[in-house]
Amino acid sequence: MSSRHLFKIGTLFCLLLLASFSAYSQTVPLNTPVLEEYMRRMQLLGKLDGQSSFAIRPLFPQDAFDRYNGIDLDSTFTDFDTSTFHRKYGIDDEGTLIAMPYTIRTQYNSDYPFGLNNGAMIPNRGIQTVLSGGIYLKQDNFSFQFMPELLIAQNRDFMGFPIEHQATILFYYEYMNRIDMPERFGTSSMVRFLPGQSSIRYSTHGLSVGVSTENLWWGPSRRNSLIMSNNAPGFVHLTLNTTKPIATPVGHFEGQMIGGFLNGSGFLPPHADYSIQNNPVHIPKRTVDGRYLSGIILSYQPKWVPGLFLGYSATNHLYRADMDRLGDYVPFFNGQKGFTNVENPIRDKRQQFSSGFFRWISQEGHFEFYGEYGTNGNSRRLSEFMITPERNRGFTLGFTNLMPLKKEGSFLQISAEMTQTGQTIRESIRNLDTWYIHDHVRHGYTHQGQVLGVGYGPAANVNWIELGWVKDFNRIAFHFERIVYNNDFYYFRYEASKDWRNKYVDLVPSLVADWRFGNLLVHGNFQYVNTLNYMWFLENQPDQYFVPGLDRKNFVATVGLSYILK
């Protein structure tokens, strides 16, 4: 028998062997109300496996937590024996059909857009609604998850960057010309049909390969992810990922590698036709804006330190027309180490991010502490990083603690998170080394006009705290958030005057509630946004220094309903 035939037979045998192992690849979509918060709490309480890092999402509960139905996390929602919608089929029950949750998410902004991590939603004044639902179908090792989304948005007019801000608009467009982040998506109401949280996969032995349009979240944080979040709609991507922690003699590993395609918004920034001394402020971006994003994330839980997770992530982002080497397709060979002030045509056409992160959980103490440190560009040499680690950096630190109350099953939840992507080195600010903007990839780190990382945009600094009561799926909490928008722009524009009054800041108290009513999950978030110096605008008066800026108020109501079919 020839070696070619032996190779064919061996390949066929391996494929049949792999197909004999059942694997699941149903996810809990990131935008599903209540479930994400519930899973994270249950892990801290020791009711879900403590080997999952929660740093690579969406999660695969059937594999990661050994659940019969990935949506039915506590086995009280569905019953395959009596269900009309969920069922096994085939001679040996090798097939599975599950109805995904039917979800409606609605948000109302009274005066101007506010919000983040809301997937298909857009910056919108008025009411916008996202409807989603679908099915999950598994046959042996192949699975198909179809969960499209329908967006309906009022998109009402509002006052954005003030045209009276003439002395500042040139500085503002130094940023707007380096990112695709319009204030308003057109001038009329919007209806969009998106593939949403859909995927086609082949999964086995805790590994999955396929094509997906699902939202992704990388990193341990709850509120702001430096590298990848669900702030923008999901994008088409190839994925190779783990569906559960992979056990090895030295500990457990999780990971994901993606290659995806990003698109522009098709909308212009504010006052794009404005000129100063016959010089237009707006520089048009490429009309063919197709971009490619590759990325990798790895998480490791050492065998000798239970509860500790260490991880690394990196992305490489460029126009598809500029792709000419292997490192552009896979995220392994794209560092191009060297001095940042020396021109490097290969490196300078690529927007790169990298981060290291940790998460430590104590299931006995119902506590977690996490952090992420990232750099805007991964081409710095180790010696340069050791000398000035703060250059081009961004970071997140946070914790959650659940303290038992007298009533059984009830806890006081205290959480806090701090994120900074604004720079502290003057040279970085003057060189426009701001997170998410780029000199060559002038659509910036965005998809369909929204940032893929921290949802409040470039150089945002955010502090957030939570105090709440929780029990099972239920939560009633008070949040307070302080947001400083584009701190780099503030220093870029006002360094000469050293005028600290112009900082653009939101102070946001919120009342949050999650509740389960049978198979219906309900989420509500009601926010009062107190904005100081909206769009950095302040009118000086010759005889008074402490004058109020353009201070504004905004009421935001977000309601999510998700029904899990019995």
ZALO-45561 format. One record per residue (C-alpha): residue number from 0; chain; x, y, z. Coordinates in nm, 4 decimals, always signed. Example, Ala and Ser with C-alpha at 12.3 -4.5 7.8 and 13.67 -1.06 7.14 Angstrom:
ZALO-45561
resi/chain/xx/yy/zz
0/A/+1.2300/-0.4500/+0.7800
1/A/+1.3670/-0.1060/+0.7140
//
This chain:
ZALO-45561
resi/chain/xx/yy/zz
0/A/+0.0000/+0.0000/+0.0000
1/A/+0.1475/+0.3363/-0.0990
2/A/+0.2336/+0.6090/+0.1504
3/A/-0.0307/+0.8341/-0.0156
4/A/-0.3041/+0.5813/+0.0610
5/A/-0.1772/+0.5384/+0.4144
6/A/-0.1933/+0.9146/+0.4602
7/A/-0.5514/+0.9275/+0.3299
8/A/-0.6623/+0.6428/+0.5549
9/A/-0.4864/+0.7936/+0.8546
10/A/-0.6488/+1.1307/+0.7914
11/A/-0.9917/+0.9719/+0.7580
12/A/-0.9363/+0.7753/+1.0803
13/A/-0.8405/+1.0906/+1.2699
14/A/-1.1477/+1.2725/+1.1445
15/A/-1.3739/+0.9857/+1.2465
16/A/-1.2065/+0.9692/+1.5873
17/A/-1.2576/+1.3398/+1.6434
18/A/-1.6200/+1.3164/+1.5342
19/A/-1.6863/+1.0468/+1.7919
20/A/-1.6426/+1.2946/+2.0785
21/A/-1.9456/+1.5102/+2.1515
22/A/-1.8778/+1.8819/+2.2021
23/A/-2.0941/+2.1882/+2.2410
24/A/-2.0479/+2.5402/+2.1143
25/A/-2.3564/+2.7259/+2.2301
26/A/-2.2687/+3.0640/+2.3788
27/A/-2.4374/+3.3063/+2.6146
28/A/-2.4453/+3.6231/+2.3969
29/A/-2.2813/+3.9225/+2.5623
30/A/-2.5881/+4.1441/+2.5258
31/A/-2.8312/+3.9060/+2.6982
32/A/-2.9759/+4.0842/+3.0053
33/A/-2.8928/+3.9527/+3.3555
34/A/-2.7073/+3.6306/+3.2576
35/A/-2.3508/+3.7702/+3.2399
36/A/-2.3718/+3.9304/+3.5837
37/A/-2.5368/+3.6195/+3.7274
38/A/-2.2633/+3.3848/+3.6005
39/A/-1.9872/+3.6015/+3.7415
40/A/-2.1527/+3.6142/+4.0841
41/A/-2.2167/+3.2408/+4.0872
42/A/-1.8496/+3.1738/+4.0227
43/A/-1.7501/+3.3912/+4.3202
44/A/-2.0002/+3.1989/+4.5320
45/A/-1.8503/+2.8657/+4.4240
46/A/-2.1586/+2.7523/+4.2308
47/A/-1.9808/+2.7611/+3.8938
48/A/-1.6412/+2.6155/+3.8099
49/A/-1.3594/+2.8396/+3.9345
50/A/-1.1253/+2.7417/+3.6504
51/A/-1.2871/+2.9774/+3.3960
52/A/-1.1090/+3.3131/+3.3763
53/A/-1.4077/+3.5115/+3.2374
54/A/-1.1430/+3.6923/+3.0276
55/A/-1.2534/+3.5449/+2.6921
56/A/-1.6212/+3.5923/+2.6184
57/A/-1.8818/+3.4929/+2.5087
58/A/-1.8683/+3.1920/+2.7368
59/A/-1.9629/+2.8337/+2.6450
60/A/-2.1449/+2.7185/+2.9623
61/A/-2.2176/+2.3670/+2.8342
62/A/-1.8449/+2.2982/+2.8132
63/A/-1.7039/+2.5412/+3.0689
64/A/-1.9571/+2.4672/+3.3449
65/A/-2.0872/+2.1247/+3.2363
66/A/-2.4432/+2.2381/+3.1693
67/A/-2.6974/+2.0405/+2.9671
68/A/-2.8313/+2.3635/+2.8173
69/A/-2.5948/+2.6605/+2.8047
70/A/-2.8756/+2.9093/+2.8575
71/A/-3.0316/+2.7195/+3.1489
72/A/-2.7544/+2.7839/+3.3999
73/A/-2.9318/+2.6516/+3.7104
74/A/-3.1446/+2.3820/+3.5385
75/A/-3.4742/+2.5536/+3.6285
76/A/-3.5678/+2.7148/+3.2964
77/A/-3.6139/+2.4252/+3.0558
78/A/-3.6955/+2.0542/+3.0498
79/A/-3.6005/+1.8612/+2.7346
80/A/-3.8483/+1.5868/+2.8184
81/A/-4.1512/+1.8205/+2.8116
82/A/-4.0287/+2.1172/+2.6082
83/A/-4.2036/+2.2195/+2.2880
84/A/-3.8986/+2.4085/+2.1591
85/A/-3.5863/+2.2323/+2.2884
86/A/-3.5265/+1.8753/+2.1838
87/A/-3.2859/+1.5988/+2.1025
88/A/-3.3183/+1.4159/+1.7724
89/A/-3.1592/+1.1316/+1.5827
90/A/-3.1316/+0.7594/+1.6527
91/A/-2.8815/+0.8107/+1.9358
92/A/-2.9892/+1.1664/+2.0269
93/A/-2.6785/+1.2958/+1.8539
94/A/-2.8584/+1.6149/+1.7465
95/A/-2.9709/+1.9071/+1.9620
96/A/-3.2118/+2.1899/+1.8838
97/A/-3.2366/+2.4774/+2.1328
98/A/-3.4304/+2.8021/+2.1019
99/A/-3.2065/+3.0955/+2.1935
100/A/-3.3433/+3.3619/+2.4304
101/A/-3.5812/+3.6109/+2.2727
102/A/-3.4567/+3.9523/+2.3781
103/A/-3.5683/+4.3122/+2.3470
104/A/-3.3398/+4.5946/+2.4600
105/A/-3.4628/+4.9545/+2.4602
106/A/-3.2772/+5.2726/+2.5463
107/A/-3.4022/+5.6304/+2.5793
108/A/-3.1751/+5.9383/+2.5806
109/A/-3.3535/+6.2644/+2.6535
110/A/-3.1050/+6.5213/+2.5196
111/A/-2.7870/+6.3688/+2.3715
112/A/-2.6315/+6.0232/+2.3210
113/A/-2.4907/+5.8377/+2.6190
114/A/-2.4063/+5.4740/+2.6780
115/A/-2.1554/+5.2015/+2.6076
116/A/-2.1229/+4.8251/+2.5615
117/A/-2.4611/+4.7982/+2.3894
118/A/-2.3646/+4.6099/+2.0733
119/A/-2.5843/+4.6965/+1.7757
120/A/-2.7115/+5.0221/+1.9288
121/A/-2.5842/+5.3535/+1.7890
122/A/-2.5129/+5.6954/+1.9462
123/A/-2.8751/+5.8067/+1.9560
124/A/-3.1035/+6.0715/+2.1001
125/A/-3.4559/+5.9474/+2.1585
126/A/-3.5600/+5.5820/+2.1646
127/A/-3.3773/+5.2904/+2.0078
128/A/-3.4615/+4.9224/+2.0284
129/A/-3.2770/+4.6018/+1.9427
130/A/-3.4755/+4.2813/+1.8897
131/A/-3.3011/+3.9450/+1.8791
132/A/-3.3806/+3.5750/+1.8901
133/A/-3.2982/+3.2556/+1.7084
134/A/-3.1950/+2.8940/+1.7314
135/A/-2.8963/+2.6775/+1.8147
136/A/-2.8574/+2.3546/+1.6171
137/A/-2.5933/+2.0877/+1.6869
138/A/-2.5232/+1.7759/+1.4834
139/A/-2.2353/+1.5691/+1.6170
140/A/-1.9457/+1.8163/+1.6345
141/A/-2.0931/+2.0744/+1.4002
142/A/-2.3097/+2.3565/+1.5316
143/A/-2.5027/+2.6462/+1.3879
144/A/-2.6149/+2.9371/+1.6036
145/A/-2.8456/+3.1815/+1.4273
146/A/-2.9364/+3.4878/+1.6351
147/A/-2.9862/+3.7973/+1.4155
148/A/-3.0581/+4.1460/+1.5506
149/A/-3.2955/+4.4182/+1.4335
150/A/-3.2131/+4.7781/+1.5295
151/A/-3.4758/+5.0523/+1.5174
152/A/-3.3524/+5.3986/+1.6233
153/A/-3.5210/+5.7403/+1.6281
154/A/-3.1845/+5.9129/+1.5778
155/A/-3.3228/+6.2567/+1.6656
156/A/-3.1215/+6.5729/+1.6158
157/A/-2.9181/+6.7119/+1.9046
158/A/-2.6525/+6.9732/+1.9686
159/A/-2.3106/+6.8194/+1.9229
160/A/-1.9758/+6.9960/+1.8958
161/A/-2.0675/+7.3689/+1.9059
162/A/-1.9825/+7.5529/+1.5852
163/A/-1.9189/+7.8567/+1.8060
164/A/-1.6146/+7.6659/+1.9294
165/A/-1.4135/+7.8110/+1.6380
166/A/-1.0846/+7.8467/+1.8220
167/A/-1.0987/+7.4761/+1.9107
168/A/-1.2351/+7.3046/+1.6003
169/A/-0.8936/+7.2755/+1.4323
170/A/-0.7572/+7.0945/+1.7379
171/A/-1.0694/+6.8769/+1.7489
172/A/-1.0215/+6.7666/+1.3887
173/A/-0.6681/+6.6522/+1.4599
174/A/-0.8546/+6.3668/+1.6310
175/A/-1.1613/+6.3391/+1.4071
176/A/-0.9362/+6.3003/+1.1020
177/A/-0.7735/+5.9988/+1.2680
178/A/-1.0833/+5.8038/+1.3729
179/A/-1.4240/+5.7129/+1.2305
180/A/-1.6418/+5.8184/+1.5239
181/A/-1.9302/+6.0402/+1.4016
182/A/-2.1495/+6.2106/+1.6592
183/A/-2.4684/+6.1272/+1.4718
184/A/-2.5405/+5.8515/+1.2223
185/A/-2.7159/+6.0469/+0.9483
186/A/-3.0116/+6.2812/+0.9756
187/A/-3.3079/+6.0438/+0.9831
188/A/-3.4374/+5.7452/+1.1754
189/A/-3.2516/+5.4183/+1.1233
190/A/-3.3486/+5.0557/+1.0734
191/A/-3.0752/+4.7907/+1.0495
192/A/-3.0856/+4.4131/+1.0216
193/A/-2.7635/+4.2528/+1.1446
194/A/-2.6424/+3.8908/+1.1657
195/A/-2.5972/+3.9509/+1.5380
196/A/-2.4777/+3.6707/+1.7652
197/A/-2.4513/+3.4043/+1.4958
198/A/-2.1856/+3.1430/+1.4232
199/A/-2.0989/+2.8195/+1.2415
200/A/-1.8509/+2.5984/+1.4274
201/A/-1.6774/+2.2639/+1.4483
202/A/-1.5930/+2.1803/+1.8092
203/A/-1.4109/+1.8965/+1.9806
204/A/-1.1964/+1.8341/+2.2893
205/A/-1.2662/+2.1829/+2.4246
206/A/-1.1579/+2.3518/+2.0998
207/A/-1.3746/+2.5252/+1.8418
208/A/-1.3061/+2.6589/+1.4934
209/A/-1.5521/+2.8498/+1.2809
210/A/-1.6950/+3.1729/+1.1464
211/A/-1.8820/+3.4110/+1.3738
212/A/-2.0370/+3.7570/+1.3941
213/A/-2.0721/+3.7477/+1.7726
214/A/-1.9598/+4.0300/+1.9979
215/A/-1.6318/+3.9568/+2.1755
216/A/-1.4928/+4.0645/+2.5109
217/A/-1.1269/+4.0238/+2.5982
218/A/-0.9860/+4.0894/+2.9429
219/A/-1.1015/+4.0442/+3.3037
220/A/-1.2866/+4.3741/+3.3528
221/A/-1.6605/+4.4210/+3.4052
222/A/-1.7080/+4.7717/+3.2616
223/A/-1.4231/+4.8691/+3.0277
224/A/-1.2032/+4.6456/+2.8161
225/A/-0.8892/+4.7998/+2.6671
226/A/-0.8629/+4.5712/+2.3630
227/A/-1.2024/+4.4192/+2.2774
228/A/-1.5541/+4.4909/+2.4037
229/A/-1.9159/+4.4745/+2.2916
230/A/-1.9370/+4.8504/+2.2448
231/A/-1.9698/+4.8182/+1.8652
232/A/-2.1751/+4.5698/+1.6614
233/A/-2.0177/+4.2290/+1.6128
234/A/-1.7971/+4.1869/+1.3054
235/A/-1.7380/+3.8899/+1.0772
236/A/-1.4392/+3.6923/+1.1989
237/A/-1.2705/+3.3538/+1.1743
238/A/-1.2075/+3.2105/+1.5172
239/A/-1.0070/+2.9331/+1.6787
240/A/-1.0818/+2.9215/+2.0495
241/A/-1.1172/+2.7074/+2.3567
242/A/-1.4688/+2.6383/+2.4845
243/A/-1.3484/+2.5431/+2.8325
244/A/-1.0223/+2.5582/+3.0287
245/A/-0.7803/+2.2982/+2.8909
246/A/-0.6135/+2.0939/+3.1645
247/A/-0.2356/+2.0356/+3.1472
248/A/+0.0226/+1.9169/+3.4025
249/A/+0.1102/+2.2817/+3.4821
250/A/-0.2404/+2.4273/+3.4988
251/A/-0.5340/+2.5282/+3.2817
252/A/-0.5196/+2.7280/+2.9569
253/A/-0.7788/+2.9260/+2.7610
254/A/-0.7304/+3.1147/+2.4365
255/A/-0.8674/+3.2592/+2.1177
256/A/-0.7214/+3.3646/+1.7847
257/A/-0.9250/+3.5676/+1.5361
258/A/-0.9009/+3.7220/+1.1921
259/A/-1.1846/+3.9628/+1.1157
260/A/-1.3101/+4.2334/+0.8848
261/A/-1.4026/+4.5852/+0.9978
262/A/-1.6138/+4.8424/+0.8128
263/A/-1.6601/+5.2172/+0.8334
264/A/-1.9734/+5.4028/+0.9386
265/A/-2.0265/+5.5925/+0.6130
266/A/-2.1095/+5.9098/+0.8109
267/A/-1.9129/+6.2319/+0.8515
268/A/-1.7986/+6.3970/+1.1746
269/A/-1.9668/+6.7252/+1.2796
270/A/-1.9193/+7.0403/+1.0667
271/A/-1.7199/+6.8485/+0.8054
272/A/-1.7751/+7.1317/+0.5530
273/A/-1.6284/+7.3964/+0.7820
274/A/-1.3204/+7.5892/+0.6658
275/A/-1.0840/+7.8299/+0.8360
276/A/-0.9039/+8.0726/+0.6046
277/A/-1.0140/+7.8570/+0.3099
278/A/-0.8598/+7.5473/+0.4677
279/A/-1.1142/+7.2686/+0.5264
280/A/-1.0926/+7.1163/+0.8730
281/A/-1.2035/+6.7734/+0.7488
282/A/-0.9635/+6.5500/+0.5536
283/A/-1.1631/+6.2729/+0.3776
284/A/-1.0711/+5.9167/+0.4634
285/A/-1.0249/+5.6342/+0.2143
286/A/-1.3388/+5.5672/+0.0151
287/A/-1.2493/+5.1965/+0.0118
288/A/-1.2081/+5.1482/+0.3828
289/A/-1.2005/+4.7689/+0.4213
290/A/-0.9817/+4.6772/+0.7169
291/A/-0.8500/+4.3541/+0.8654
292/A/-0.8053/+4.2818/+1.2341
293/A/-0.6095/+3.9879/+1.3691
294/A/-0.5769/+3.9151/+1.7364
295/A/-0.4817/+3.6620/+1.9990
296/A/-0.5552/+3.6205/+2.3680
297/A/-0.4217/+3.3591/+2.6105
298/A/-0.5115/+3.2973/+2.9749
299/A/-0.3251/+3.0684/+3.2128
300/A/-0.4256/+2.9462/+3.5583
301/A/-0.1159/+2.8077/+3.7371
302/A/-0.1679/+2.4717/+3.9026
303/A/+0.0102/+2.5889/+4.2176
304/A/-0.1937/+2.9089/+4.2753
305/A/-0.5685/+2.8314/+4.2712
306/A/-0.7872/+3.1227/+4.1707
307/A/-0.5121/+3.3174/+3.9917
308/A/-0.5340/+3.3862/+3.6164
309/A/-0.2587/+3.5465/+3.4084
310/A/-0.3101/+3.6515/+3.0476
311/A/-0.1885/+3.8321/+2.7391
312/A/-0.3695/+3.9757/+2.4361
313/A/-0.2605/+4.1550/+2.1199
314/A/-0.4212/+4.2870/+1.8019
315/A/-0.2930/+4.4018/+1.4623
316/A/-0.5179/+4.6320/+1.2564
317/A/-0.4607/+4.7664/+0.9051
318/A/-0.6196/+4.8381/+0.5680
319/A/-0.6584/+4.5264/+0.3603
320/A/-0.4849/+4.7017/+0.0696
321/A/-0.1681/+4.7257/+0.2846
322/A/-0.1487/+4.3552/+0.3726
323/A/+0.1690/+4.2056/+0.2274
324/A/+0.3227/+3.9681/+0.4835
325/A/+0.2379/+3.6730/+0.7074
326/A/+0.2294/+3.8868/+1.0217
327/A/-0.0641/+4.0793/+0.8764
328/A/-0.2822/+3.7681/+0.8707
329/A/-0.1876/+3.6015/+1.1993
330/A/-0.1073/+3.7947/+1.5195
331/A/+0.2348/+3.6411/+1.5858
332/A/+0.4954/+3.8220/+1.3779
333/A/+0.3921/+4.1881/+1.3885
334/A/+0.5993/+4.3444/+1.6655
335/A/+0.8634/+4.5268/+1.4546
336/A/+1.0611/+4.6227/+1.7656
337/A/+1.2539/+4.9488/+1.7490
338/A/+1.2642/+5.3145/+1.8484
339/A/+0.9251/+5.4825/+1.8143
340/A/+1.0806/+5.8075/+1.6841
341/A/+1.2501/+5.6260/+1.3919
342/A/+1.0351/+5.5896/+1.0802
343/A/+0.9310/+5.2331/+1.0039
344/A/+0.6931/+5.2065/+0.7037
345/A/+0.5814/+4.8536/+0.7928
346/A/+0.5048/+4.9312/+1.1557
347/A/+0.3568/+5.2760/+1.0895
348/A/+0.0868/+5.1413/+0.8564
349/A/-0.0416/+4.9119/+1.1279
350/A/-0.2351/+4.9956/+1.4421
351/A/-0.1317/+4.7585/+1.7181
352/A/-0.2334/+4.7032/+2.0785
353/A/-0.1157/+4.4593/+2.3409
354/A/-0.1989/+4.4014/+2.7052
355/A/-0.1217/+4.1817/+3.0012
356/A/-0.3864/+4.1071/+3.2611
357/A/-0.4588/+3.9185/+3.5802
358/A/-0.7618/+3.8068/+3.7783
359/A/-0.7586/+3.6571/+4.1239
360/A/-1.0729/+3.5045/+4.2736
361/A/-1.1434/+3.3621/+4.6160
362/A/-1.4553/+3.1500/+4.6153
363/A/-1.4294/+3.1081/+4.9917
364/A/-1.4189/+3.4854/+5.0401
365/A/-1.6589/+3.5630/+4.7499
366/A/-1.4033/+3.8128/+4.6178
367/A/-1.2275/+3.9001/+4.2942
368/A/-0.9518/+4.1463/+4.2092
369/A/-0.8426/+4.2095/+3.8513
370/A/-0.6350/+4.4386/+3.6357
371/A/-0.5181/+4.4948/+3.2798
372/A/-0.2217/+4.6965/+3.1533
373/A/-0.1989/+4.7717/+2.7818
374/A/+0.0176/+4.9641/+2.5374
375/A/-0.0891/+5.1563/+2.2301
376/A/+0.1490/+4.9781/+1.9946
377/A/+0.3421/+4.6574/+2.0648
378/A/+0.6712/+4.7539/+1.8977
379/A/+0.8526/+4.8906/+2.2039
380/A/+1.1710/+4.7216/+2.3148
381/A/+1.1875/+4.5746/+2.6647
382/A/+1.4556/+4.8203/+2.7778
383/A/+1.2447/+5.1169/+2.6658
384/A/+0.9411/+4.9748/+2.8437
385/A/+1.1383/+4.9242/+3.1674
386/A/+1.2559/+5.2865/+3.1633
387/A/+0.9184/+5.4489/+3.0840
388/A/+0.6361/+5.1954/+3.1360
389/A/+0.3849/+5.4799/+3.1479
390/A/+0.4428/+5.5791/+2.7839
391/A/+0.1339/+5.5153/+2.5685
392/A/-0.0141/+5.3006/+2.8414
393/A/-0.3726/+5.2274/+2.9409
394/A/-0.4870/+5.0313/+3.2426
395/A/-0.7862/+4.8983/+3.4347
396/A/-0.8107/+4.7910/+3.7983
397/A/-1.1220/+4.6587/+3.9682
398/A/-1.2687/+4.4371/+4.2377
399/A/-1.5966/+4.2812/+4.3522
400/A/-1.6810/+4.1563/+4.6990
401/A/-1.9970/+3.9686/+4.8016
402/A/-2.0721/+3.9892/+5.1746
403/A/-2.3388/+3.7555/+5.3189
404/A/-2.6482/+3.9131/+5.4743
405/A/-2.8748/+3.7637/+5.7413
406/A/-3.1298/+3.6359/+5.4909
407/A/-3.0009/+3.3142/+5.3377
408/A/-2.8788/+3.3529/+4.9800
409/A/-2.8675/+3.7348/+4.9986
410/A/-2.5452/+3.9334/+4.9653
411/A/-2.4220/+4.2883/+4.9745
412/A/-2.2237/+4.3461/+4.6547
413/A/-1.9534/+4.6115/+4.6499
414/A/-1.7654/+4.6702/+4.3263
415/A/-1.5352/+4.9343/+4.1825
416/A/-1.3376/+4.9808/+3.8624
417/A/-1.0947/+5.2435/+3.7393
418/A/-0.9856/+5.2775/+3.3763
419/A/-0.7370/+5.5236/+3.2285
420/A/-0.6354/+5.5535/+2.8647
421/A/-0.5463/+5.9243/+2.8814
422/A/-0.1700/+5.9800/+2.8595
423/A/+0.0532/+6.1366/+3.1234
424/A/+0.3633/+6.2072/+2.9120
425/A/+0.3559/+6.5401/+2.7273
426/A/+0.5403/+6.4010/+2.4236
427/A/+0.2764/+6.1286/+2.3747
428/A/-0.0017/+6.3873/+2.3855
429/A/+0.1714/+6.6260/+2.1422
430/A/+0.2506/+6.3346/+1.9059
431/A/-0.1168/+6.2247/+1.9102
432/A/-0.0288/+5.8810/+2.0443
433/A/-0.3831/+5.8625/+2.1767
434/A/-0.5568/+5.5284/+2.2189
435/A/-0.7797/+5.4186/+1.9276
436/A/-0.6763/+5.6925/+1.6780
437/A/-0.4077/+5.6421/+1.4131
438/A/-0.2108/+5.8474/+1.1600
439/A/-0.2339/+5.5927/+0.8779
440/A/-0.5348/+5.3744/+0.9624
441/A/-0.7462/+5.6882/+0.9834
442/A/-1.0679/+5.5024/+1.0559
443/A/-0.9110/+5.4239/+1.3917
444/A/-0.9847/+5.1213/+1.6062
445/A/-1.3547/+5.1175/+1.5197
446/A/-1.6238/+4.9129/+1.3505
447/A/-1.9259/+5.0825/+1.1952
448/A/-1.8343/+5.4097/+1.3666
449/A/-1.7907/+5.2832/+1.7239
450/A/-1.4763/+5.2067/+1.9226
451/A/-1.3966/+4.8375/+1.9789
452/A/-1.2328/+4.8990/+2.3171
453/A/-1.3347/+5.1421/+2.5927
454/A/-1.6794/+5.2622/+2.4893
455/A/-1.6336/+5.6227/+2.6012
456/A/-1.3796/+5.6750/+2.3244
457/A/-1.0162/+5.7832/+2.2897
458/A/-0.8240/+5.8835/+2.6049
459/A/-1.1212/+5.8332/+2.8374
460/A/-1.0577/+5.8120/+3.2125
461/A/-1.3363/+5.6428/+3.4073
462/A/-1.4061/+5.5718/+3.7748
463/A/-1.7054/+5.3528/+3.8659
464/A/-1.8444/+5.2164/+4.1923
465/A/-2.1366/+4.9878/+4.2771
466/A/-2.3254/+4.9159/+4.5993
467/A/-2.6080/+4.6661/+4.5724
468/A/-2.8167/+4.3801/+4.7090
469/A/-2.8062/+4.0518/+4.5166
470/A/-2.9747/+3.7142/+4.5435
471/A/-2.9655/+3.4470/+4.2719
472/A/-3.0614/+3.6245/+3.9466
473/A/-3.1867/+3.9364/+4.1275
474/A/-2.9975/+4.2597/+4.1914
475/A/-3.0865/+4.6098/+4.3080
476/A/-2.7869/+4.8429/+4.3013
477/A/-2.6715/+5.2018/+4.3032
478/A/-2.3900/+5.2980/+4.0650
479/A/-2.1881/+5.6169/+4.0406
480/A/-1.9542/+5.6922/+3.7520
481/A/-1.7173/+5.9768/+3.6726
482/A/-1.6105/+5.9999/+3.3081
483/A/-1.3435/+6.2339/+3.1708
484/A/-1.3737/+6.2395/+2.7927
485/A/-1.0595/+6.2503/+2.5750
486/A/-0.8199/+6.3782/+2.8363
487/A/-0.5431/+6.3901/+2.5741
488/A/-0.7438/+6.6396/+2.3687
489/A/-0.7916/+6.8601/+2.6738
490/A/-0.4150/+6.8916/+2.7279
491/A/-0.3466/+6.9103/+2.3530
492/A/-0.5823/+7.2074/+2.3214
493/A/-0.5444/+7.3885/+2.6529
494/A/-0.1828/+7.3256/+2.7472
495/A/-0.0843/+7.6812/+2.6555
496/A/-0.3543/+7.8435/+2.8676
497/A/-0.3352/+7.5810/+3.1462
498/A/-0.7080/+7.6328/+3.1908
499/A/-0.8360/+7.3460/+3.4047
500/A/-1.1963/+7.4723/+3.3842
501/A/-1.2551/+7.3230/+3.0366
502/A/-1.2415/+6.9524/+3.1168
503/A/-1.5360/+6.7617/+2.9656
504/A/-1.6712/+6.5494/+3.2524
505/A/-1.9834/+6.3425/+3.3185
506/A/-2.1050/+6.2639/+3.6700
507/A/-2.3548/+5.9786/+3.6452
508/A/-2.5579/+5.8297/+3.9319
509/A/-2.7565/+5.5198/+3.8291
510/A/-3.0216/+5.2912/+3.9732
511/A/-2.9889/+4.9359/+3.8395
512/A/-3.2239/+4.6414/+3.8817
513/A/-3.2111/+4.2798/+3.7568
514/A/-3.4983/+4.0433/+3.8304
515/A/-3.6241/+3.7026/+3.7314
516/A/-3.9965/+3.6415/+3.6807
517/A/-4.0242/+3.2722/+3.5947
518/A/-3.8556/+3.2376/+3.2549
519/A/-3.8477/+3.6150/+3.1990
520/A/-3.5299/+3.8060/+3.2853
521/A/-3.5677/+4.1824/+3.3308
522/A/-3.2933/+4.4449/+3.3439
523/A/-3.3378/+4.8162/+3.4116
524/A/-3.0796/+5.0946/+3.4308
525/A/-3.1918/+5.4524/+3.4999
526/A/-2.9226/+5.7194/+3.4809
527/A/-2.9016/+6.0924/+3.5399
528/A/-2.6118/+6.2320/+3.3377
529/A/-2.4763/+6.5590/+3.4746
530/A/-2.2362/+6.6949/+3.2121
531/A/-1.9831/+6.9681/+3.2923
532/A/-1.8359/+7.1701/+3.0045
533/A/-2.0097/+6.9739/+2.7286
534/A/-1.7655/+6.9274/+2.4391
535/A/-1.5055/+7.1266/+2.6379
536/A/-1.7067/+7.4455/+2.5754
537/A/-1.6744/+7.7434/+2.8085
538/A/-1.7285/+8.1109/+2.7289
539/A/-1.4893/+8.3425/+2.9121
540/A/-1.6064/+8.6687/+3.0653
541/A/-1.3563/+8.9548/+3.1060
542/A/-1.4580/+9.0405/+3.4640
543/A/-1.5201/+8.6881/+3.6023
544/A/-1.2928/+8.3836/+3.6098
545/A/-1.5203/+8.1210/+3.7643
546/A/-1.7916/+8.1091/+3.5001
547/A/-2.0146/+7.8075/+3.4323
548/A/-1.9338/+7.6130/+3.1187
549/A/-2.1831/+7.4551/+2.8820
550/A/-2.3303/+7.2306/+3.1520
551/A/-2.6088/+6.9972/+3.0427
552/A/-2.8388/+6.7297/+3.1826
553/A/-2.9534/+6.4047/+3.0256
554/A/-3.1878/+6.1314/+3.1448
555/A/-3.1110/+5.7808/+3.0207
556/A/-3.3374/+5.4788/+3.0668
557/A/-3.2322/+5.1325/+2.9500
558/A/-3.4645/+4.8333/+2.9775
559/A/-3.3886/+4.4774/+2.8667
560/A/-3.6244/+4.1801/+2.8584
561/A/-3.5110/+3.8283/+2.7761
562/A/-3.7425/+3.5290/+2.7662
563/A/-3.6008/+3.1779/+2.7816
564/A/-3.8444/+2.9354/+2.6226
565/A/-3.9452/+2.6376/+2.8328
//
